[in-house]
C-alpha cells in the first residue's frame, strides 16, 4: 500500500503546530494542511518558513469550530452561535442564498490568508470533513478555482464504514475522481488502515499530531479538550503502518 500521511490542523494551537513540525522532522508525516482561522496561524506561518514543510502545505478549510475570519457568517445560525462556529451544521440541508454568500466570503478569506502568507497549496481538505457536504462542496470548489487549488481530499473509504455511508461516500469520491480533483485514491486513519487496508493506488492517512500530558508525540484522539490531548504514540502507529 502506497501512503501519504497528512497532519490536519497546522496553526490551530501552539501544541499541535509544534507537534506537526516535530512529526515532519521525524519522518512520520509527509504533508500537513493549515487552518487559516486557527489561533496560532500567524506563529505557525513564521515557524514553517524555516522548515522544508513549507513546500508540503495544503489548506484546511473550517466552518465548524473556532472564530470565523469574516463578520457575515458570525450572525448566521446555520454555522455560528455567539460569533463562533458551532460543531453541528446540518450537512445535508440546503443553504439559503444569503448563507451561500456568507460561506463563500468566509472560505475566500481563509484562502486569501493562506496565500498571503506566501504558501503554495497542493490540496484542500477541511475541519470535520465539512467540504464533503453536497451543499457546501460547490462553494469550496468555486473558491478553489479562484485560487488555483488543484485537488481535494476524498471522503473516508477504508475501515469500518456502514453500507449507507459507503454509498454516499462512494458518490462523492467518484465525482472527485471523474473531475480529476481527487488528491489520493483512498482515505482513512491509522486505525482504518490497520482494520481494512486499501489495495491499489495511493492512500492518504489523516492524523492529528499533538503532545500529550507527558510530552509524548501522539495522534490526538477526540476533539476536546485540546489543552489535554491524548492518543496513541505516533511513532508506533507509523511503524505499524509500514509493518
C-alpha positions as CSV (number, residue, x, y, z in Angstrom):
1,X,0.0,0.0,0.0
2,X,1.4,3.4,-1.0
3,X,0.6,6.0,1.6
4,X,1.0,9.7,2.3
5,X,0.4,10.7,6.0
6,X,-1.1,14.1,6.3
7,X,-1.4,16.0,9.6
8,X,-4.5,18.2,9.9
9,X,-4.9,21.4,12.0
10,X,-1.5,23.1,11.4
11,X,-1.9,26.5,13.0
12,X,-4.7,25.5,15.3
13,X,-2.8,25.8,18.6
14,X,0.8,26.1,19.7
15,X,0.9,22.5,20.9
16,X,-0.4,20.8,17.8
17,X,1.6,23.1,15.5
18,X,4.9,22.3,17.1
19,X,3.9,18.6,17.2
20,X,3.3,18.6,13.5
21,X,6.7,20.2,12.9
22,X,8.3,17.5,15.1
23,X,6.4,14.8,13.3
24,X,7.6,16.0,9.9
25,X,11.2,16.2,11.1
26,X,11.0,12.7,12.4
27,X,9.6,11.5,9.1
28,X,6.2,10.4,10.5
29,X,4.2,12.7,8.2
30,X,4.8,13.9,4.6
31,X,2.3,16.8,4.4
32,X,0.1,19.0,6.5
33,X,-3.0,21.1,6.0
34,X,-3.1,24.6,7.6
35,X,-6.2,26.0,9.2
36,X,-6.5,29.8,8.5
37,X,-8.8,30.6,11.4
38,X,-6.5,28.8,13.8
39,X,-5.5,30.8,16.9
40,X,-1.8,30.0,16.2
41,X,-1.9,30.7,12.4
42,X,0.5,33.7,12.3
43,X,3.1,32.0,14.6
44,X,2.8,28.7,12.5
45,X,3.3,30.7,9.3
46,X,6.5,32.1,10.8
47,X,7.8,28.8,12.1
48,X,7.3,26.9,8.9
49,X,9.3,29.4,6.9
50,X,12.4,27.7,8.2
51,X,11.3,24.2,7.5
52,X,11.1,22.0,4.3
53,X,7.5,21.5,5.5
54,X,6.7,24.9,3.8
55,X,6.7,23.1,0.5
56,X,4.3,20.4,1.7
57,X,1.3,22.5,2.8
58,X,-2.4,22.3,1.9
59,X,-5.3,24.3,3.2
60,X,-7.7,23.0,5.9
61,X,-11.0,24.9,5.4
62,X,-13.0,25.4,8.6
63,X,-16.7,26.0,9.0
64,X,-17.2,24.1,12.3
65,X,-15.0,25.3,15.1
66,X,-13.2,28.4,16.3
67,X,-13.6,32.0,15.3
68,X,-14.6,32.9,11.7
69,X,-12.5,35.4,9.8
70,X,-15.5,37.3,8.3
71,X,-18.3,39.1,10.1
72,X,-21.1,38.0,7.9
73,X,-21.1,34.3,8.9
74,X,-20.8,35.1,12.6
75,X,-24.5,36.0,12.7
76,X,-25.6,33.0,10.6
77,X,-27.2,30.4,12.9
78,X,-26.6,27.7,10.3
79,X,-22.9,27.8,11.2
80,X,-22.4,30.1,14.2
81,X,-23.5,30.8,17.7
82,X,-22.3,33.8,19.7
83,X,-19.9,34.7,16.9
84,X,-18.2,31.3,17.0
85,X,-18.5,28.3,14.7
86,X,-20.6,25.6,16.3
87,X,-19.8,22.0,15.8
88,X,-23.1,20.8,14.2
89,X,-24.1,22.4,10.9
90,X,-26.7,20.3,9.1
91,X,-24.6,18.8,6.3
92,X,-27.4,17.5,4.2
93,X,-29.7,20.6,4.4
94,X,-29.7,23.1,1.5
95,X,-28.3,26.5,2.2
96,X,-30.1,29.8,1.6
97,X,-28.8,32.2,-0.9
98,X,-27.6,34.5,1.8
99,X,-25.9,31.7,3.7
100,X,-24.1,30.5,0.5
101,X,-22.8,34.1,0.1
102,X,-21.5,34.1,3.6
103,X,-19.8,30.7,3.3
104,X,-18.2,31.9,0.0
105,X,-16.8,35.1,1.7
106,X,-15.6,33.1,4.7
107,X,-13.8,30.5,2.6
108,X,-12.4,33.1,0.3
109,X,-11.0,35.0,3.3
110,X,-9.4,31.7,4.6
111,X,-7.8,31.0,1.3
112,X,-6.6,34.6,1.0
113,X,-5.0,34.5,4.4
114,X,-3.2,31.2,3.5
115,X,-1.8,32.5,0.2
116,X,-1.0,36.0,1.6
117,X,1.4,34.1,3.9
118,X,3.4,33.1,0.9
119,X,2.4,29.5,0.6
120,X,1.6,27.3,-2.4
121,X,-1.2,24.7,-1.9
122,X,-1.1,21.1,-3.1
123,X,-4.6,20.2,-2.0
124,X,-7.5,21.2,0.2
125,X,-9.4,19.4,3.0
126,X,-11.5,20.6,5.9
127,X,-12.2,20.6,9.6
128,X,-14.6,17.7,10.3
129,X,-14.7,17.0,6.6
130,X,-17.3,19.7,6.1
131,X,-16.2,20.1,2.4
132,X,-17.8,16.8,1.6
133,X,-21.3,18.2,2.3
134,X,-23.1,18.1,-1.1
135,X,-24.4,21.7,-0.5
136,X,-21.0,23.1,0.7
137,X,-18.6,21.4,-1.8
138,X,-19.7,23.5,-4.8
139,X,-18.8,26.6,-2.8
140,X,-15.5,25.1,-1.8
141,X,-14.8,24.2,-5.4
142,X,-15.6,27.8,-6.6
143,X,-13.1,29.2,-4.1
144,X,-10.5,26.6,-5.1
145,X,-10.9,27.5,-8.7
146,X,-10.4,31.2,-7.9
147,X,-7.1,30.4,-6.0
148,X,-5.8,27.6,-8.2
149,X,-6.1,24.9,-5.6
150,X,-5.7,21.7,-7.7
151,X,-7.2,18.8,-5.7
152,X,-9.3,17.9,-2.7
153,X,-9.3,15.2,0.0
154,X,-11.7,12.4,-0.8
155,X,-14.0,11.2,2.0
156,X,-13.1,8.1,4.1
157,X,-13.5,4.9,2.2
158,X,-11.5,2.3,4.2
159,X,-12.1,0.9,7.7
160,X,-15.5,0.3,9.2
161,X,-17.9,2.3,7.1
162,X,-21.6,1.4,7.2
163,X,-23.3,0.5,3.9
164,X,-25.5,3.7,3.7
165,X,-22.5,5.9,4.4
166,X,-20.3,3.9,2.0
167,X,-22.9,4.6,-0.8
168,X,-22.8,8.4,-0.1
169,X,-19.1,8.5,0.2
170,X,-18.7,6.5,-2.9
171,X,-20.8,9.0,-4.9
172,X,-18.7,11.9,-3.6
173,X,-15.4,10.2,-4.3
174,X,-16.5,9.1,-7.8
175,X,-17.4,12.6,-8.6
176,X,-14.0,14.0,-7.5
177,X,-12.2,11.3,-9.4
178,X,-14.2,11.8,-12.5
179,X,-13.4,15.5,-12.4
180,X,-9.7,14.8,-11.9
181,X,-9.8,16.6,-8.5
182,X,-9.1,13.7,-6.1
183,X,-5.9,14.1,-4.0
184,X,-5.5,10.4,-3.5
185,X,-7.3,7.2,-4.3
186,X,-8.2,6.2,-0.7
187,X,-8.5,7.9,2.7
188,X,-8.6,6.7,6.3
189,X,-6.9,6.9,9.7
190,X,-4.2,4.7,11.1
191,X,-6.9,2.6,12.7
192,X,-8.8,2.3,9.4
193,X,-5.6,1.2,7.6
194,X,-4.9,-1.5,10.2
195,X,-8.5,-2.8,10.0
196,X,-9.0,-2.8,6.3
197,X,-6.1,-1.5,4.2
198,X,-6.8,-0.4,0.7
199,X,-5.4,-2.3,-2.3
200,X,-4.0,-0.3,-5.2
201,X,-3.4,3.4,-5.7
202,X,-2.4,5.9,-3.0
203,X,-4.0,6.1,0.4
204,X,-3.9,9.2,2.5
205,X,-3.6,8.6,6.2
206,X,-5.0,11.5,8.1
207,X,-3.7,12.2,11.6
208,X,-3.7,14.9,14.3
209,X,-0.3,15.1,16.0
210,X,-0.1,16.7,19.4
211,X,1.9,16.3,22.6
212,X,0.1,14.5,25.4
213,X,0.4,15.3,29.1
214,X,3.8,13.5,29.4
215,X,5.2,15.3,26.3
216,X,4.9,12.3,24.1
217,X,4.1,12.8,20.4
218,X,0.7,11.2,19.8
219,X,-2.0,11.1,17.2
220,X,-4.6,13.0,19.1
221,X,-7.9,11.2,19.8
222,X,-11.2,13.0,20.1
223,X,-11.8,16.7,19.6
224,X,-11.6,18.3,23.1
225,X,-10.2,19.4,25.4
226,X,-7.3,20.5,23.1
227,X,-5.3,21.5,26.2
228,X,-5.1,17.9,27.4
229,X,-4.6,15.7,24.3
230,X,-4.4,12.0,24.4
231,X,-3.8,9.3,21.9
232,X,-1.5,6.5,20.7
233,X,2.1,7.3,20.2
234,X,2.7,8.4,16.6
235,X,6.0,6.6,16.2
236,X,4.3,3.2,17.0
237,X,1.4,4.0,14.6
238,X,3.8,4.7,11.7
239,X,5.8,1.6,12.5
240,X,2.6,-0.5,12.4
241,X,1.5,1.1,9.1
242,X,4.8,0.2,7.4
243,X,4.8,-3.2,9.1
